[in-house]
Amino acid sequence: MADHHHAFSHWPFADSVDTVTFCTDKVAHLKFPVLQVAHDHNGDWQFLDATTDMPGECVLLCMGCVYERDASLAEISDLPRGWSAYRTHIGAAWERWEKPCETDGDEEKVHAGIAAYGLHIINVMAEDDEPPFSYSLGIEKSLGMPDLIVVGLKHEVAQSVINECYRQMQSGLRLEPGTRVSGLLGGGFECVIGEVSAANYQQYMGWGVWLYQDTGARACQIIFPSTAGVFPWEAHASAGFRQWQPLLAEEPPSPD
């Protein structure tokens, strides 16, 4: 990284030009647009494309290289530590939010999040060969509609996907198995809504079992395609992609 020399008259980031950042392979090597940015609590920066079908090994890239490729990233140069930002495309407005703790919240945090925002999001880290997943709590209470779960995306991206789907639900979107929803991921990809079976609800959404108890909790899975537009139930889906994004319904959805 020290071999890179950048000359910027107005360097927007507080960090050094040569600060090492973490990028997805597509951002670093294929020059995909940066749609997701995370400024970690420890000061690290992540520049992500938010459209990958599976998470991969992070690629190290100097801060100056990232900014040199896309000067519009100056708009989030003041992003505080512990915050993330997301946009649907270059030139779109950034949505910012404080990153949740990986240990998730206790009961008071759950209730406070639902009271303030209409939902609270739980993140579960990847473990061994098991993918990460994120799910909402409280949509049943705030909108009378099913909660949401995303399996296989980084927590920052999954949280943005859930928040945007919730925003569309507030604006009148009604979720049914097979419903296609646009605007949740960059790159023009549509997601498909699937059901979550009772058994998988118990396995994946333990906080929902606690919150709703015997009131008949429901959830929908937001299923994203690969960058080739292939969904896990389709013949061309790789075995790795299917394993990283298991379907939580008893039957795969039939997209409209």
C-alpha positions, 0 to 999 in steps of 0.5 A: 500500500505504501507504493501508492501515491495520491495527490488530492487537493481536498482529501475528505476523509479524516483517515490517511490516504494510505489507510488500508480498507476492506473491499469485496472482490468485485469492488477491488477487481471488477470495479463494481460501484460501492453501494454499502459502506461501514465504518467499524467501531475499531476505525476500519472502513469497509467498501462493499458492492452489496450485490454479491451472491455469497460473501467472500474473502475481503480484499485490501485496498488503500483508502486513496485508491477507493476514493480515486475510483469514486469521488462521490464517496466523499459524501460519507467521509464524515460517517462516525465509527460504528455507523453504516451507509447504503445507497441504491446506486451512485448518485443516490442519497445515502441512508445512514444508521448506527451499526447494531452490536453483534451480541444483539440487544436484551429485552429492553433494547428490543422493545425500545427499537420497536417503539422508536422505529417499528421494528428491531433487527437481530443479527446472528453471525456465521459459524463454521459452515452455517451462514449469517442471518438477520431478522426483524422483530415487531413488524407484526406489532407495528403493521400487523404484517409478518416479520422479515428474515434474510439468510446469507448476507453480511449484516450491514447489507441485510439490515438495509434490505430489511429496512427498505422492505419495511419502508415499502410495507409501510407504503402499501406493499403486501407480501405473499409467497412469490412476490417480487420486490425491487429496490432492496439491493443495488444493481437492479436485482429483484428479491423474491418473498418466501414463507418461513415454516413453523419449524424454521421459525423456531430454529432461526427466530428465537427472539420472535418466539420470546416476543410473540409467545403464543400469538401466532408469529409469522415471518417472510424470507427475503430471498436474493438472487446470485449476481447472474440472477439465479435463485437458489431453487433454480437448476443453475444455482450452485450447491454453495449458493444453495447452502449459503441461502437455505430456503425456510419454507416447506416449498420453494416460492413460485415467483409472480 
